[in-house]
Amino acid sequence: MANSAHPTISIFQRHVWVALLAFTAAFSWGWAFPLVKLGFAEYGITQDMTASKMLFAGLRFGLAGIIILLIAATTGRSFSYKNTAPKGSFSNALFLLLFALMNTTLHYACFYIGLSYSQGARAAILNSMSVFTLVILACIFFKSDKMTYRKMLGCVVGFAGILTLNMGNQESGAFTLLGDGLIILNALCGAFAGLLTRGVNKRIDVFVGTGYSLAVGGALLIIPSLLMGATLPQITLWGVCILALLVGISTIGFALYNKLLTCNPIGKVAIWNSLIPVVGALTSCICLHETFYAKYIWAAGLATMGIYIINKGKK
């Protein structure tokens, strides 16, 4: 009989499994950068087809959300509000809608449009800006998050890495409003969504909340895109496979990451996000045959170091 003084530790709290699952989520998200651009090419979506980009994004996240909700339903998870939720079903529903808009709809509308005007490697590194912005915003909005020397140093190093992307001549890549500008907006949306995650966990099971966010956020991408006349000009077997891979990345990545955050200190999980800009940059250069510039090493290295410095000091 199990000793009640030593309760069984969840697989999501065991050090080896936490590391393996967090690595899986981060590694998967890194692959999303080249896969999205490959998807654009396979479906015949060109730079000027904004509505079609939104439709492609909406299909990915809507399907991922439905899969997560089906898993939640079949595993007996509660879809009801928690006892810790603020009173008022309408206000709670509005909060979850805001989370869906920020975490999925606005976030990935900016990402998909911006990525079509930017190199995948640049976008992967720029996207790490969300980590540093979230650290600053958390210190502003939450009393429990204090700005420390380590956090400040990590943010400075990380932002220095992002600025490194714009060093060099025009041929090696320079800032563009539709490309880099929208990727930065995407990162800011991700940071604000991170702030809202604490509120989601107070209101509803985080797995269910993740499913709602992706399903509703995806629908809010699909509906306006169809009203704008969106189409997928060509559908191929490889294109369907790419979409399936992206759906899998969203389903596995978000479900694992959000679950790990509820069971472990944030720093223990978030430290693995330092892999995303590195994996995204390398896979984009390999899969998309993009020119690899030396400054990518400096930019990705500084961004990774910044994330490491920030999370190394968290307990």
Phi, psi and chi 1 to 4 in degrees:
 res  aa     phi    psi   chi1   chi2   chi3   chi4
   1 MET       -  138.1 -173.7  168.1   67.9      -
   2 ALA   -65.5  144.0      -      -      -      -
   3 ASN   -80.5  119.4 -170.7  -20.9      -      -
   4 SER   -65.8  -20.5   58.6      -      -      -
   5 ALA   -75.2  -16.3      -      -      -      -
   6 HIS  -128.5   78.2  -60.5  -78.1      -      -
   7 PRO   -61.4  152.0   23.0  -33.6      -      -
   8 THR   -64.0  132.9  -57.6      -      -      -
   9 ILE   -86.6  131.8  -61.4  176.3      -      -
  10 SER   -62.7  149.3  165.7      -      -      -
  11 ILE   -58.7  -28.0 -170.3  175.0      -      -
  12 PHE   -78.1    0.1  -66.5  101.3      -      -
  13 GLN  -118.5   -6.3  -66.8  175.4  -60.1      -
  14 ARG   -78.8  132.1  -63.6 -178.7 -179.5  180.0
  15 HIS   -52.7  -47.3  -62.7  -57.4      -      -
  16 VAL   -64.2  -43.0  173.7      -      -      -
  17 TRP   -71.3  -36.9  -76.8  101.9      -      -
  18 VAL   -59.6  -46.9  169.2      -      -      -
  19 ALA   -62.1  -45.7      -      -      -      -
  20 LEU   -65.2  -44.7  178.6   60.9      -      -
  21 LEU   -71.4  -39.9  -64.1  176.2      -      -
  22 ALA   -66.2  -38.6      -      -      -      -
  23 PHE   -62.1  -42.3  169.4   83.6      -      -
  24 THR   -60.2  -44.6  -59.7      -      -      -
  25 ALA   -63.3  -48.6      -      -      -      -
  26 ALA   -65.9  -43.6      -      -      -      -
  27 PHE   -62.6  -40.3 -172.6   79.2      -      -
  28 SER   -63.9  -46.5  -62.0      -      -      -
  29 TRP   -61.7  -34.1  -81.9  -30.1      -      -
  30 GLY   -61.9  -35.3      -      -      -      -
  31 TRP   -72.7  -16.5  -87.6   94.2      -      -
  32 ALA   -63.2  -31.5      -      -      -      -
  33 PHE   -61.2  -55.1  -66.5   89.4      -      -
  34 PRO   -68.9  -33.5   24.2  -34.7      -      -
  35 LEU   -64.8  -37.9  -75.6  174.7      -      -
  36 VAL   -63.1  -45.5  168.9      -      -      -
  37 LYS   -67.0  -36.9  -68.9 -174.2   76.6   76.9
  38 LEU   -64.5  -36.5  -71.5  172.1      -      -
  39 GLY   -64.6  -42.2      -      -      -      -
  40 PHE   -55.9  -47.0  -74.0  158.7      -      -
  41 ALA   -65.8  -41.6      -      -      -      -
  42 GLU   -69.8  -34.9 -164.7   64.1   24.2      -
  43 TYR   -88.3   -1.3  -76.9   99.7      -      -
  44 GLY    73.3   29.4      -      -      -      -
  45 ILE   -90.2  115.8  -59.7  173.3      -      -
  46 THR   -95.0  173.1   57.2      -      -      -
  47 GLN   -58.1  -35.7  -84.5 -168.0  -10.5      -
  48 ASP   -83.9   -0.3   59.4  -25.3      -      -
  49 MET   -95.7   69.2  -60.6  173.5   66.7      -
  50 THR   -60.1  -44.4  -59.9      -      -      -
  51 ALA   -62.2  -39.1      -      -      -      -
  52 SER   -68.1  -34.1  -66.4      -      -      -
  53 LYS   -63.4  -42.4  -63.7  171.6 -165.2  173.0
  54 MET   -64.3  -39.0  -67.3  171.0   59.7      -
  55 LEU   -64.2  -44.7  175.7   60.3      -      -
  56 PHE   -60.4  -45.3 -175.0   39.8      -      -
  57 ALA   -65.0  -43.1      -      -      -      -
  58 GLY   -62.7  -40.6      -      -      -      -
  59 LEU   -62.0  -43.2  -71.2  171.8      -      -
  60 ARG   -60.3  -53.8  171.6 -169.2  172.8 -174.6
  61 PHE   -78.3  -32.1  -64.4  106.1      -      -
  62 GLY   -63.1  -45.8      -      -      -      -
  63 LEU   -64.5  -41.1  -71.5  170.8      -      -
  64 ALA   -61.5  -41.3      -      -      -      -
  65 GLY   -64.2  -42.5      -      -      -      -
  66 ILE   -62.6  -41.7  -68.6  171.5      -      -
  67 ILE   -61.8  -45.1  -69.1  171.5      -      -
  68 ILE   -63.4  -41.5  -70.0  176.1      -      -
  69 LEU   -66.2  -36.9  -69.3  174.6      -      -
  70 LEU   -65.7  -41.2  -73.5  173.7      -      -
  71 ILE   -63.4  -41.5  -66.3  172.7      -      -
  72 ALA   -62.1  -41.0      -      -      -      -
  73 ALA   -69.0  -41.3      -      -      -      -
  74 THR   -75.2  -20.3   54.7      -      -      -
  75 THR   -97.6    7.9   54.3      -      -      -
  76 GLY    75.9   23.0      -      -      -      -
  77 ARG   -73.3  149.6  -70.2 -177.8  177.0  -88.8
  78 SER   -79.6  133.3  173.9      -      -      -
  79 PHE   -99.4    2.4  -79.3   67.2      -      -
  80 SER   -86.2  159.7  -57.5      -      -      -
  81 TYR   -69.8  146.7  -68.7  122.2      -      -
  82 LYS   -74.3  163.9  -66.4 -179.2  177.1  179.6
  83 ASN   -65.2  -24.0  -66.1  -29.6      -      -
  84 THR   -82.0   -4.7   54.5      -      -      -
  85 ALA   -70.5  141.6      -      -      -      -
  86 PRO   -58.5  152.5  -23.2   34.1      -      -
  87 LYS   -68.0  144.4  -67.0 -177.9  178.9  179.4
  88 GLY   106.2  102.5      -      -      -      -
  89 SER   -62.5  -36.3  -63.2      -      -      -
  90 PHE   -65.6  -43.4 -177.3   70.0      -      -
  91 SER   -66.6  -36.0   62.7      -      -      -
  92 ASN   -67.0  -39.5  -72.7  -37.6      -      -
  93 ALA   -64.5  -40.0      -      -      -      -
  94 LEU   -63.7  -38.0  -79.5  179.3      -      -
  95 PHE   -64.5  -43.9 -175.2   90.7      -      -
  96 LEU   -65.8  -34.1  -66.6  177.0      -      -
  97 LEU   -66.4  -41.9  176.4   60.0      -      -
  98 LEU   -60.6  -40.8  174.0   63.0      -      -
  99 PHE   -63.5  -42.3 -179.3   65.1      -      -
 100 ALA   -62.7  -41.4      -      -      -      -
 101 LEU   -63.5  -45.9  -75.3  168.6      -      -
 102 MET   -77.1  -40.3 -165.9   62.6   66.8      -
 103 ASN   -79.7  -27.1 -170.6   56.6      -      -
 104 THR  -124.7  -61.4  -55.4      -      -      -
 105 THR   -61.2  -63.0  -53.5      -      -      -
 106 LEU   -68.7  -40.5  -63.5  176.3      -      -
 107 HIS   -53.3  -54.3 -172.7  178.7      -      -
 108 TYR   -89.8  -15.3  -72.7  103.1      -      -
 109 ALA   -64.6  -45.6      -      -      -      -
 110 CYS   -64.3  -40.9  -68.4      -      -      -
 111 PHE   -64.2  -49.5  177.1   76.6      -      -
 112 TYR   -68.3  -40.3  -89.5   60.2      -      -
 113 ILE   -69.4  -45.5  -64.2  171.6      -      -
 114 GLY   -63.6  -39.0      -      -      -      -
 115 LEU   -64.8  -29.7 -172.3   57.3      -      -
 116 SER   -71.4  -17.4   67.0      -      -      -
 117 TYR  -107.5    6.9  -71.5   94.5      -      -
 118 SER  -134.0  157.3  176.3      -      -      -
 119 GLN   -72.3  145.2  -70.6 -174.7  -38.4      -
 120 GLY   -60.0  -38.3      -      -      -      -
 121 ALA   -65.2  -44.4      -      -      -      -
 122 ARG   -61.5  -45.0  -74.4  179.1   63.0   87.3
 123 ALA   -62.5  -39.5      -      -      -      -
 124 ALA   -61.7  -42.0      -      -      -      -
 125 ILE   -73.2  -42.7  -60.3  168.9      -      -
 126 LEU   -60.2  -35.0  -84.9  172.7      -      -
 127 ASN   -64.2  -22.4 -164.4   55.1      -      -
 128 SER   -67.0  -11.0   65.2      -      -      -
 129 MET   -58.7  -27.0 -179.1  178.5  176.1      -
 130 SER   -62.1  -34.5   63.1      -      -      -
 131 VAL   -64.0  -47.7  176.5      -      -      -
 132 PHE   -71.0  -36.3  -48.7  115.8      -      -
 133 THR   -66.3  -39.6  -54.8      -      -      -
 134 LEU   -62.7  -40.0  177.8   56.6      -      -
 135 VAL   -59.8  -45.1  169.1      -      -      -
 136 ILE   -66.8  -45.1  -64.1  171.8      -      -
 137 LEU   -64.5  -38.8  -69.0  175.6      -      -
 138 ALA   -62.1  -38.5      -      -      -      -
 139 CYS   -68.5  -27.2  -67.0      -      -      -
 140 ILE   -79.5  -42.2  -65.7  173.1      -      -
 141 PHE   -96.6  -20.0  -71.0   99.7      -      -
 142 PHE  -120.2  124.7  -62.6  117.1      -      -
 143 LYS   -64.6  -28.5  -66.6 -178.9  179.3  179.0
 144 SER   -71.9  -17.1   59.1      -      -      -
 145 ASP  -103.4  105.2  -72.0  -87.2      -      -
 146 LYS   -98.7  141.0  -55.9  -67.0 -175.4 -178.2
 147 MET   -73.2  125.6  178.1   58.2   73.0      -
 148 THR  -118.7  168.0   63.2      -      -      -
 149 TYR   -58.6  -40.9  170.2   76.7      -      -
 150 ARG   -64.7  -44.2 -177.3  177.6  -67.4  -81.7
 151 LYS   -63.6  -42.6  -71.2 -179.9 -178.6  178.6
 152 MET   -63.2  -43.7 -171.5  178.7  -59.7      -
 153 LEU   -63.0  -43.3  177.0   61.4      -      -
 154 GLY   -61.4  -41.3      -      -      -      -
 155 CYS   -66.4  -41.5  -72.7      -      -      -
 156 VAL   -62.9  -45.5  170.0      -      -      -
 157 VAL   -63.6  -43.5  171.8      -      -      -
 158 GLY   -63.8  -46.5      -      -      -      -
 159 PHE   -65.7  -31.7  -79.1  120.3      -      -
 160 ALA   -62.4  -38.4      -      -      -      -
 161 GLY   -63.0  -41.3      -      -      -      -
 162 ILE   -65.7  -41.3  -66.9  169.7      -      -
 163 LEU   -65.1  -29.4  -69.3  174.3      -      -
 164 THR   -60.1  -26.8  -58.7      -      -      -
 165 LEU   -59.7  -28.2  -78.6  178.0      -      -
 166 ASN   -98.3   13.7  -65.8  -62.8      -      -
 167 MET   -83.0  153.6  -66.4  174.0   59.4      -
 168 GLY    99.6 -175.1      -      -      -      -
 169 ASN   -85.3  178.0   55.0   30.2      -      -
 170 GLN   -61.2  -34.9 -174.2   71.4   25.1      -
 171 GLU   -65.7  -28.1  -73.7   71.5   26.3      -
 172 SER   -88.0    6.4   65.4      -      -      -
 173 GLY   103.2  125.5      -      -      -      -
 174 ALA  -132.1  165.5      -      -      -      -
 175 PHE   -60.8  134.6 -179.2   88.2      -      -
 176 THR  -128.6  141.7   60.0      -      -      -
 177 LEU   -67.7  -47.0 -172.5   60.0      -      -
 178 LEU   -72.9  -28.1  -75.5  176.4      -      -
 179 GLY   -89.7  -80.0      -      -      -      -
 180 ASP   -62.2  -37.7  -62.1  -14.5      -      -
 181 GLY   -60.0  -44.9      -      -      -      -
 182 LEU   -73.9  -30.9  -74.9  176.9      -      -
 183 ILE   -65.4  -37.8  -67.7  -63.2      -      -
 184 ILE   -65.9  -42.1  -70.4  172.9      -      -
 185 LEU   -61.5  -38.6  -77.2  178.3      -      -
 186 ASN   -60.5  -42.8  145.4   76.6      -      -
 187 ALA   -65.2  -38.7      -      -      -      -
 188 LEU   -65.7  -40.7  -67.2  175.7      -      -
 189 CYS   -60.9  -41.9  -73.2      -      -      -
 190 GLY   -62.2  -37.9      -      -      -      -
 191 ALA   -66.5  -45.9      -      -      -      -
 192 PHE   -65.6  -35.4  -82.4  103.9      -      -
 193 ALA   -63.8  -35.5      -      -      -      -
 194 GLY   -61.2  -37.7      -      -      -      -
 195 LEU   -63.0  -39.2  -69.6 -179.2      -      -
 196 LEU   -73.5  -19.2  -64.0  174.5      -      -
 197 THR   -58.2  -37.6  -58.4      -      -      -
 198 ARG   -61.3  -39.6  -67.6 -170.9 -176.4 -175.2
 199 GLY   -68.1  -34.7      -      -      -      -
 200 VAL   -64.0  -44.7  172.4      -      -      -
 201 ASN   -64.6  -26.8 -167.3   43.5      -      -
 202 LYS   -74.7  -25.9  -72.6 -179.0 -179.8  178.1
 203 ARG   -95.8  -35.2  -71.6  167.8  168.5   80.4
 204 ILE  -154.8  160.4 -160.8  168.1      -      -
 205 ASP   -51.6  129.8  179.3  -78.9      -      -
 206 VAL   -64.4  -31.3   69.7      -      -      -
 207 PHE   -66.1  -44.3 -165.4   79.0      -      -
 208 VAL   -66.2  -42.3  174.6      -      -      -
 209 GLY   -60.7  -38.0      -      -      -      -
 210 THR   -63.8  -43.1  -61.6      -      -      -
 211 GLY   -62.5  -44.4      -      -      -      -
 212 TYR   -60.0  -44.7  -80.9  145.0      -      -
 213 SER   -59.5  -45.4  167.4      -      -      -
 214 LEU   -73.2  -42.1  -65.0  174.5      -      -
 215 ALA   -67.8  -49.8      -      -      -      -
 216 VAL   -69.2  -44.5  174.0      -      -      -
 217 GLY   -61.1  -38.4      -      -      -      -
 218 GLY   -65.4  -41.1      -      -      -      -
 219 ALA   -62.6  -36.7      -      -      -      -
 220 LEU   -74.8   -7.7  -67.5  175.9      -      -
 221 LEU   -92.8  -39.6  -78.8  166.4      -      -
 222 ILE   -69.5  -47.8  -68.0  173.0      -      -
 223 ILE   -58.9  -54.2  -66.1  171.3      -      -
 224 PRO   -65.0  -30.9   19.4  -29.9      -      -
 225 SER   -65.6  -39.1   72.6      -      -      -
 226 LEU   -68.3  -37.2  -67.8  176.4      -      -
 227 LEU   -65.2  -26.4  -67.1  176.0      -      -
 228 MET   -86.9    1.7  -66.6  165.5   62.3      -
 229 GLY    86.4   27.8      -      -      -      -
 230 ALA   -65.7  143.6      -      -      -      -
 231 THR  -143.3  162.3   60.3      -      -      -
 232 LEU  -107.4  100.3  -62.9  178.2      -      -
 233 PRO   -51.8  -35.4  -27.1   36.5      -      -
 234 GLN  -144.8  140.6   60.6 -173.5   32.0      -
 235 ILE  -122.8  121.0  -61.4  177.0      -      -
 236 THR  -123.3  165.9   64.6      -      -      -
 237 LEU   -61.9  -41.6  179.2   58.7      -      -
 238 TRP   -65.8  -36.3  176.1 -131.3      -      -
 239 GLY   -63.5  -41.5      -      -      -      -
 240 VAL   -64.1  -38.8  172.6      -      -      -
 241 CYS   -64.4  -40.6  -70.9      -      -      -
 242 ILE   -63.1  -44.8  -69.3  174.3      -      -
 243 LEU   -62.0  -41.0 -179.9   58.4      -      -
 244 ALA   -62.5  -40.5      -      -      -      -
 245 LEU   -63.5  -41.3  -74.7  171.3      -      -
 246 LEU   -67.6  -38.4  -72.8  168.8      -      -
 247 VAL   -62.3  -43.0  169.6      -      -      -
 248 GLY   -63.0  -40.8      -      -      -      -
 249 ILE   -60.7  -44.8  -74.1  172.1      -      -
 250 SER   -66.4  -44.6  -64.3      -      -      -
 251 THR   -62.2  -51.6  -56.0      -      -      -
 252 ILE   -70.9  -46.8  -65.1  170.6      -      -
 253 GLY   -60.8  -54.1      -      -      -      -
 254 PHE   -66.7  -41.7  -81.5  106.7      -      -
 255 ALA   -64.3  -46.5      -      -      -      -
 256 LEU   -65.4  -48.7  -75.0  179.5      -      -
 257 TYR   -62.5  -48.2 -171.2   72.6      -      -
 258 ASN   -65.3  -36.9  -72.3  -14.0      -      -
 259 LYS   -65.7  -44.4  176.8   62.4  178.6  177.8
 260 LEU   -62.4  -36.4  -70.6  170.4      -      -
 261 LEU   -64.9  -28.5  -74.5 -179.8      -      -
 262 THR   -81.4  -13.4   64.6      -      -      -
 263 CYS  -112.0  -10.1  -57.9      -      -      -
 264 ASN  -140.2  162.3  -57.8  -83.9      -      -
 265 PRO   -57.9  141.2  -24.5   34.9      -      -
 266 ILE   -55.1  -44.0  -67.5  175.6      -      -
 267 GLY   -61.6  -34.3      -      -      -      -
 268 LYS   -63.9  -30.0 -174.0  176.9 -179.3  179.9
 269 VAL   -94.4  -45.7  179.1      -      -      -
 270 ALA   -65.4  -23.9      -      -      -      -
 271 ILE   -56.9  -30.7 -175.7   62.9      -      -
 272 TRP   -71.7  -16.2  -67.2   94.3      -      -
 273 ASN   -64.5  -15.5  -76.4   -7.7      -      -
 274 SER   -64.1  -17.4   60.0      -      -      -
 275 LEU   -76.4  -25.5  -72.9  173.2      -      -
 276 ILE   -58.4  -52.4  -62.8  175.4      -      -
 277 PRO   -63.7  -32.0   20.6  -32.6      -      -
 278 VAL   -70.3  -50.7  177.5      -      -      -
 279 VAL   -63.0  -43.6  174.1      -      -      -
 280 GLY   -61.7  -42.1      -      -      -      -
 281 ALA   -68.0  -46.0      -      -      -      -
 282 LEU   -66.6  -46.2  -70.5  176.2      -      -
 283 THR   -66.6  -32.8   55.1      -      -      -
 284 SER   -66.5  -43.0  -67.7      -      -      -
 285 CYS   -66.0  -37.0  -70.5      -      -      -
 286 ILE   -75.5  -50.5  -66.4  170.6      -      -
 287 CYS   -78.3  -32.1  -62.4      -      -      -
 288 LEU  -101.1   -0.9  -55.9  175.3      -      -
 289 HIS    56.7   35.4  -53.4  -67.7      -      -
 290 GLU   -75.6  150.9  -65.6  178.5   -9.1      -
 291 THR   -67.3  130.1  -57.5      -      -      -
 292 PHE   -94.4  117.4 -174.4   84.6      -      -
 293 TYR   -99.8  145.8  -61.7  105.9      -      -
 294 ALA   -58.0  -31.1      -      -      -      -
 295 LYS   -66.2  -19.7   66.3 -179.3 -180.0 -179.9
 296 TYR   -64.0  -35.0  -72.8  170.6      -      -
 297 ILE   -64.3  -46.3  -61.4  175.4      -      -
 298 TRP   -64.9  -44.4  -69.4  101.0      -      -
 299 ALA   -64.8  -49.0      -      -      -      -
 300 ALA   -66.0  -38.5      -      -      -      -
 301 GLY   -63.6  -45.1      -      -      -      -
 302 LEU   -67.3  -39.9  -72.6  170.8      -      -
 303 ALA   -62.9  -43.3      -      -      -      -
 304 THR   -63.8  -43.8  -60.0      -      -      -
 305 MET   -63.4  -38.7 -174.2 -176.5  -60.7      -
 306 GLY   -62.5  -44.2      -      -      -      -
 307 ILE   -64.7  -39.8  -63.9  170.4      -      -
 308 TYR   -64.5  -45.4  175.6   78.3      -      -
 309 ILE   -59.8  -43.6  -70.3  171.3      -      -
 310 ILE   -63.9  -47.1  -70.0  169.2      -      -
 311 ASN   -83.0  -21.3  -70.8  -67.1      -      -
 312 LYS   -63.9  -30.3 -174.4  175.8 -177.2  -65.6
 313 GLY   -87.2   -6.2      -      -      -      -
 314 LYS   -80.2  140.6  -67.8 -178.4  178.1 -179.1
 315 LYS  -105.8      -  -55.2  -64.8 -177.2 -176.5
